[in-house]
Amino acid sequence: MNENGREQRTWHKSSYSSGEGSCVEVAEGPTVLVRDTQNRELGHLEYPPRTWAAFLQQVKTGLL
């Protein structure tokens, strides 16, 4: 927790991001946060971990 009582998250670049500037960052925790690396000030999207895992599975299998 930080000084405001909010959970501290560690962001990392997604391994699925391309090297062409199309990058997203992810922070895991009770929910998964996803944001655009180049537009962090716009905020993030929040997903339940099971939903994020299902999305990644579909990406890995080529369905998305």
N, C-alpha and C positions, 0 to 999 in steps of 0.2 A: 504494500500500500504506500502511496505517496503522502505528502503532507496534507492533501485535501481529502484523504480517506478513500481515494480511488485506487483501483487495482493497477499496478504497474505492469505493463506488457513489454515484451521484447519482440520487436519487428525484425523480420528477415525477408530477403528477396526470395520469391517463389522460384523453385527449381524449374518450373514450367515457363518462366518468363523468357522472352527472346532477348537477344543481344541488340535488337534494333530499336530500342527505346520503348518497347511495349512491355513494361515491367509492372508487376504488382508485388506488394509486400503483404506478408501474412503474420498475424500474431495469434498463437494458440492459447487457449485458456478454457474457462467455463463455456465460452463461445469463441468462434473463430472470426477474427477481424481481417478484412481484406481492403486494401487501399491502393490507389494509383501512385506509384513512386514519384512521378513528375508533378502530381497535383495533390500532395498530402493535405494541403489546407482545405480541400473540399470535403474532408471527412473519410468515412469508411463504411463498408457494408458489414453486417454482422450475421453470422450463420450458426445454427446449432452444429456441434461437432459431427453428428451422424449425417447431416445434410452435406457438409463439406467433404466428408469421406466418400459419400456416394458420388458427388461431383468429380472428385479426383479419380475414382475408379472408372467412371465413364470416359474421362480424358485418357486414361491409360489404355483402355480397350479400344480407343478410336471412335467411340460413339458420339463424341462432341468435338 
